[in-house]
Amino acid sequence: MSTPLEHLAEHDLLTGVFNRSRLVGELERQLSYSARYSRPGALLMLDIDNFKLLNDTYGRAAGDVMLKAVSEILRARARATDVVARLGSDEFALVLPEVNEDEAMIVARDIRAVLCERQIGPPIMASIGIALLTGDEEVAPDDVMARAQIALYEAKELGGDQARVFSGQDSGALTWVQRIRTALAEDRFVLYGQPIADLRTGRITHHELLVRMLSEDGDIIPPAAFLPMAERFGVIGEIDRWVTGAGLRLAIDGEGVAINLSGYSIGDQAIITEIRNAIADGVDPGKVIFDVTEASAMTKLEATRQFAGTLYGLGCSLALDDFGTGFSSFTFLKHIPARYLKIDMGFVRELASSRLDHQVVKSIVGIARCLDKRTIAEGVQDADTLGVLKAIGADYAQGFHFGAPKRLSPPTAFERQLRAARAVQPIV
């Protein structure tokens, strides 16, 4: 029988189904079984169509009810041998042993029909991607998940509310994966930084690092255009490693940096090695913070706990980003040695006028102080909000009130080559 902490480490706190970490282990076992006995199977990935709009329209509480309903429907439809997991936000997965393509599609159609016929609240429409496990090839869990994600993306591109099977053919999604990897190889990523201010002194202590990609012509591609694709198709880890290396090089020059990591990279040994090497080269670890989102930490609790302990041992700090979006997180804070809680901007933007937001932020600050943690308020836009934060007792703040993100990293080799090429172009 698992301990309460082990249960938290393997299950999604909101819905009670398995989380991403446990899903990967179960999928790995199923792949081994399929390969050894030449038995079929399938991975289904489900994503609620227009969930953000529904969440914004009906509120977070209604969104949570919807997510719980989806998990209950999936569990009711699953057999004893099937595996149900929530991967994050509104994305779920279902591992189906001993099914062929037609049977997997029948399951997907049944699930969509039951979701749409739900009697409580708005109808739920969902897109589903299917990756088949044939047993006749060696494939890693991440590759299977990427295939299901691509099929899911194609279902959404076709209008949503349907299921698609991964075909193996190229797609717009795969093109983005190739563009990201080519940009990494050609040194076409740069860092911007947004200042973080100490509210007691007013001094800028750190910059949160924000990644941007350069197009083939040198134009800035905003993160919203490529990061969702990178996360969805498993190349976010490669970006995380680049950001970590570039951020630590800035820290060598004395810059205080807050480096964002995706849930995919929590505990990545390559990143830990990069940190150790940077400290050996002279980086002050006290100036380095690693940000992981609260949702990622809750999904990978044990990995986050170990990673935070490693950072603490090296002299670096961990911050839980977007804090407050999963308010049950107070129950697990004592298990993670995070130094900072970054209060989600959704509670900060209307702080000066909203009694509810005021009480939420005050509660987070109070809990943080009891646990000897520091708070960073995100999204501070004006002096009124800043005044309330100071009165409440928040420690740090960031937002456009302190400054817009600015370019931090030096010109890349790609940019230097591009400028040289343009300088010698003939005038026509």
C-alpha positions in Angstrom: 0.0 0.0 0.0 1.4 3.4 -1.0 2.0 6.2 1.6 0.0 9.4 1.4 3.0 11.2 -0.1 3.5 8.4 -2.7 -0.2 8.7 -3.6 0.1 12.4 -4.1 3.2 11.9 -6.3 1.3 9.6 -8.7 -2.2 11.0 -8.7 -3.8 14.2 -9.9 -5.0 16.2 -6.9 -8.2 17.5 -8.5 -9.6 14.4 -10.2 -7.9 11.6 -8.4 -6.8 9.8 -11.6 -3.1 9.1 -12.4 -0.9 12.0 -13.3 1.6 12.3 -16.2 4.5 10.7 -14.3 2.5 7.6 -13.5 1.1 7.4 -17.0 4.6 7.3 -18.5 5.5 4.3 -16.3 2.2 2.5 -17.2 2.7 3.2 -20.9 6.3 1.9 -20.8 5.0 -1.3 -19.3 2.3 -1.6 -22.0 4.9 -1.0 -24.7 7.1 -3.8 -23.3 4.1 -6.1 -23.2 3.1 -5.3 -26.7 6.6 -5.8 -28.0 7.2 -9.1 -26.1 3.9 -10.8 -27.1 3.1 -8.9 -30.3 -0.2 -7.7 -28.9 -1.9 -4.5 -30.0 -2.9 -1.5 -27.9 -3.6 2.2 -28.1 -3.0 5.5 -26.4 -5.9 8.0 -26.5 -5.3 11.7 -25.7 -8.4 13.8 -25.0 -8.6 17.6 -24.9 -11.7 19.6 -24.1 -12.6 21.9 -27.0 -12.7 25.6 -26.0 -12.0 24.9 -22.4 -10.4 28.2 -21.7 -13.5 30.0 -23.0 -15.8 27.8 -20.9 -13.6 28.4 -17.9 -13.6 32.1 -18.4 -17.4 32.2 -19.0 -18.6 29.9 -16.1 -15.7 30.4 -13.7 -12.9 28.3 -12.3 -15.2 26.4 -10.0 -17.3 25.3 -12.9 -14.2 24.4 -14.9 -13.0 22.1 -12.0 -16.5 20.5 -12.0 -16.1 19.8 -15.7 -12.7 18.3 -15.3 -13.9 16.0 -12.5 -16.8 15.0 -14.7 -14.5 14.1 -17.6 -12.3 12.0 -15.3 -15.4 10.2 -13.9 -16.7 9.4 -17.4 -13.3 8.1 -18.5 -13.1 5.9 -15.4 -16.6 4.6 -16.0 -15.8 3.7 -19.6 -12.4 2.2 -18.8 -11.9 -1.5 -18.2 -10.0 -2.9 -15.2 -6.8 -3.1 -17.4 -7.1 0.4 -18.8 -5.2 3.4 -17.4 -6.7 6.8 -17.0 -4.6 9.9 -16.4 -4.8 13.7 -16.4 -1.8 15.2 -18.1 -2.5 18.8 -17.1 -5.2 21.5 -17.5 -7.9 20.0 -19.7 -5.9 17.1 -21.2 -6.4 13.5 -20.3 -5.0 10.2 -21.5 -6.3 6.6 -21.7 -4.1 3.5 -22.2 -6.0 0.7 -23.8 -4.4 -2.7 -23.9 -5.5 -5.4 -26.4 -7.4 -3.1 -28.8 -6.9 -2.6 -32.6 -7.6 0.6 -34.5 -11.3 0.0 -35.0 -11.8 -0.8 -31.3 -9.9 2.2 -30.2 -12.0 4.4 -32.5 -15.2 2.9 -31.0 -14.0 3.8 -27.5 -13.2 7.3 -28.6 -16.6 7.8 -30.2 -18.3 6.4 -27.1 -16.4 8.8 -24.8 -17.3 11.8 -27.0 -21.0 10.8 -27.1 -21.2 10.4 -23.3 -19.4 13.7 -22.7 -21.7 15.6 -25.1 -24.8 14.0 -23.5 -23.8 15.1 -19.9 -26.8 16.4 -18.2 -25.2 18.8 -15.6 -23.7 22.0 -16.9 -22.8 22.9 -20.5 -22.2 20.0 -22.9 -18.6 18.9 -23.2 -17.1 18.5 -26.7 -13.7 17.0 -27.0 -11.0 16.2 -29.5 -9.2 12.9 -29.3 -5.9 11.7 -30.8 -5.1 8.0 -31.0 -1.7 6.4 -31.3 -1.6 2.7 -32.0 0.8 0.3 -30.2 1.6 -2.4 -32.8 4.3 -4.3 -30.9 6.4 -4.5 -34.1 8.7 -1.5 -33.4 10.8 -0.2 -30.6 9.3 3.1 -29.5 9.6 5.2 -26.3 6.6 6.4 -24.3 7.4 10.0 -25.2 7.3 9.1 -28.9 3.9 7.4 -28.5 2.6 10.4 -26.6 3.9 12.8 -29.3 2.0 10.7 -32.0 -1.2 10.9 -30.0 -0.6 14.7 -29.5 -0.2 15.2 -33.3 -3.4 13.3 -34.0 -5.1 15.4 -31.4 -3.8 18.5 -32.9 -5.1 17.4 -36.3 -8.5 16.7 -34.8 -8.6 20.3 -33.5 -7.4 21.7 -36.8 -10.3 20.0 -38.5 -12.8 21.8 -36.2 -12.7 19.7 -33.1 -15.3 17.4 -31.6 -13.8 14.4 -33.4 -11.2 11.6 -33.1 -8.2 11.1 -35.3 -5.6 8.3 -35.6 -2.0 9.2 -36.0 -1.2 8.4 -39.7 2.6 8.9 -39.7 2.4 11.6 -42.3 3.8 15.1 -42.0 1.6 17.8 -40.5 1.7 21.5 -39.6 2.6 20.3 -36.1 5.6 18.3 -37.2 6.7 21.3 -39.3 6.8 23.4 -36.1 8.8 20.7 -34.3 11.3 20.8 -37.2 11.4 24.7 -37.1 12.1 24.7 -33.4 14.9 22.2 -33.7 16.4 24.0 -36.6 16.3 27.3 -34.7 18.1 25.7 -31.8 20.8 24.3 -34.1 21.2 27.7 -35.9 21.5 29.7 -32.7 18.1 31.5 -33.3 16.9 31.8 -29.7 17.3 34.9 -27.5 16.5 35.9 -23.9 14.4 38.8 -22.7 14.1 39.7 -19.0 11.4 41.3 -16.9 12.6 43.0 -13.7 11.7 41.7 -10.3 11.7 44.3 -7.5 12.3 44.0 -3.8 9.3 45.8 -2.2 11.3 46.8 0.9 14.1 48.6 -1.0 12.6 49.2 -4.5 15.8 47.6 -5.9 15.7 45.3 -8.9 17.2 42.0 -7.7 16.4 39.6 -10.6 15.1 39.4 -14.1 12.6 36.7 -15.1 14.0 35.2 -18.3 11.6 35.0 -21.2 12.6 33.1 -24.4 12.0 34.3 -27.9 12.7 32.6 -31.2 14.1 34.3 -34.3 12.7 33.6 -37.7 14.9 32.8 -40.7 14.8 36.6 -41.5 15.7 37.6 -38.0 12.2 38.7 -36.9 11.0 37.9 -33.3 8.6 35.0 -33.0 6.6 35.4 -29.7 6.5 32.5 -27.3 2.8 32.0 -27.8 3.5 30.9 -31.3 6.0 28.1 -30.5 6.0 27.1 -26.8 2.6 25.4 -26.9 3.8 23.3 -29.8 7.1 22.6 -28.1 5.2 21.4 -25.0 2.6 19.4 -26.9 5.2 17.5 -29.0 7.9 16.9 -26.5 10.7 19.4 -27.6 10.2 21.7 -24.7 13.0 20.0 -22.8 15.5 21.0 -25.5 14.4 24.7 -25.2 14.6 24.4 -21.4 18.2 23.2 -21.6 19.1 26.1 -23.9 17.4 28.7 -21.7 19.2 27.2 -18.6 22.6 27.4 -20.3 22.1 30.9 -21.6 20.6 32.1 -18.3 23.5 30.8 -16.3 25.9 32.5 -18.6 24.1 35.8 -17.8 24.4 35.0 -14.1 28.2 34.6 -14.5 28.2 38.4 -15.2 26.4 39.0 -11.9 22.9 39.2 -13.2 20.2 37.8 -10.9 18.1 35.5 -13.0 14.8 33.6 -12.7 14.8 30.7 -15.2 11.5 29.1 -16.2 11.4 25.4 -16.5 8.5 23.3 -17.9 7.2 20.3 -16.0 8.9 18.1 -18.5 12.4 19.2 -17.3 11.9 19.0 -13.5 14.8 17.0 -12.3 16.5 16.7 -15.7 20.0 15.5 -14.9 21.4 17.5 -17.9 20.1 20.7 -16.3 21.5 19.8 -12.9 24.9 19.1 -14.5 24.7 22.5 -16.2 24.1 24.2 -12.9 27.0 22.4 -11.2 29.3 23.4 -14.0 28.2 27.1 -13.9 28.8 27.3 -10.2 32.3 25.8 -10.7 32.9 28.6 -13.3 32.0 31.3 -10.8 28.2 31.7 -10.9 26.8 32.9 -7.5 24.0 30.3 -6.9 22.3 32.8 -4.6 21.4 34.9 -7.7 19.7 31.9 -9.5 16.0 31.0 -9.1 14.3 28.3 -11.1 10.6 28.8 -11.7 8.2 25.8 -12.1 4.5 26.2 -12.3 2.3 25.1 -9.4 0.4 22.8 -11.7 3.7 21.1 -12.8 4.8 20.7 -9.2 1.5 19.2 -8.2 1.7 16.8 -11.1 5.3 15.7 -10.4 5.4 16.1 -6.7 8.2 13.7 -5.8 10.4 14.8 -8.7 9.8 18.4 -7.7 10.6 17.7 -4.1 13.9 16.0 -5.1 14.8 18.8 -7.6 14.1 21.5 -5.0 16.3 19.7 -2.5 19.1 19.5 -5.1 18.8 23.2 -5.9 18.8 24.0 -2.2 22.0 22.0 -1.7 23.7 23.8 -4.5 22.7 27.2 -3.1 20.0 28.0 -5.8 16.3 28.6 -5.1 13.0 27.2 -6.5 9.9 29.3 -7.1 6.4 28.0 -7.6 5.0 30.0 -10.4 1.3 30.9 -11.1 0.7 30.1 -7.4 -3.0 30.1 -6.3 -4.4 28.6 -9.5 -4.6 25.2 -7.7 -5.5 26.4 -4.3 -5.3 22.9 -2.7 -1.5 23.4 -3.0 -1.3 24.6 0.6 -1.6 20.9 1.6 1.7 20.0 -0.1 3.8 23.1 0.4 5.5 21.6 3.4 6.9 18.8 1.3 8.7 21.1 -1.2 11.6 23.3 -0.1 10.6 26.1 -2.5 12.0 29.5 -1.5 9.5 31.6 -3.4 5.7 31.6 -4.2 4.9 33.6 -7.3 1.3 34.8 -6.9 -0.6 34.4 -10.1 -1.4 37.6 -11.9 -5.1 36.7 -12.0 -5.2 37.6 -8.3 -3.1 40.7 -8.7 -4.5 42.6 -11.6 -7.6 43.8 -9.8 -6.1 43.6 -6.3 -6.8 47.3 -5.5 -10.5 47.0 -6.2 -11.4 43.3 -5.5 -12.0 42.2 -1.9 -11.8 38.6 -2.9 -8.4 39.0 -4.6 -7.2 41.0 -1.6 -8.2 38.2 0.8 -6.6 35.5 -1.5 -3.3 37.4 -1.8 -3.3 38.2 1.9 -3.8 34.5 2.7 -1.0 33.4 0.4 1.4 36.0 1.9 0.4 34.9 5.4 1.0 31.2 4.7 4.3 31.9 3.0 5.5 33.8 6.0 4.6 31.0 8.3 6.5 28.6 6.2 9.5 30.9 5.9 9.0 31.5 2.2 9.0 34.7 0.1 6.2 35.9 -2.2 6.5 37.5 -5.6 3.4 39.2 -7.0 3.1 38.9 -10.8 1.4 41.3 -13.2 1.7 44.6 -11.2 0.5 47.3 -13.5 0.1 50.4 -11.4 1.0 52.2 -8.2 -2.3 51.4 -6.5 -1.7 47.7 -6.8 1.9 48.2 -5.6 0.6 50.1 -2.5 -1.8 47.3 -1.6 1.0 44.6 -2.0 3.3 46.6 0.3 0.5 46.9 2.9 -0.3 43.2 2.8 3.4 42.4 3.2 4.4 40.8 -0.1 8.1 40.6 -0.6 8.7 41.1 -4.3 6.8 42.1 -7.4 7.1 42.2 -11.2 5.1 43.6 -14.0 4.9 46.5 -16.5 4.9 49.0 -13.6 8.6 48.1 -13.1 9.4 47.8 -16.8 8.6 45.8 -19.9 10.7 42.8 -20.9 14.0 43.9 -22.5 16.6 42.0 -24.5 19.3 40.6 -22.2 21.3 38.1 -24.3 24.0 39.4 -26.6 23.7 39.1 -30.4 23.8 35.5 -31.6 26.1 34.0 -34.2 23.0 33.8 -36.5 22.2 37.6 -36.0 25.9 38.5 -36.7 25.9 36.5 -39.9 22.5 38.0 -41.0 23.8 41.5 -40.4 27.0 40.8 -42.3 25.0 39.4 -45.2 22.7 42.4 -45.4 25.7 44.8 -45.2 27.2 43.4 -48.4 24.0 43.1 -50.4 24.2 45.1 -53.6 21.9 48.1 -54.1 19.5 47.5 -57.0 
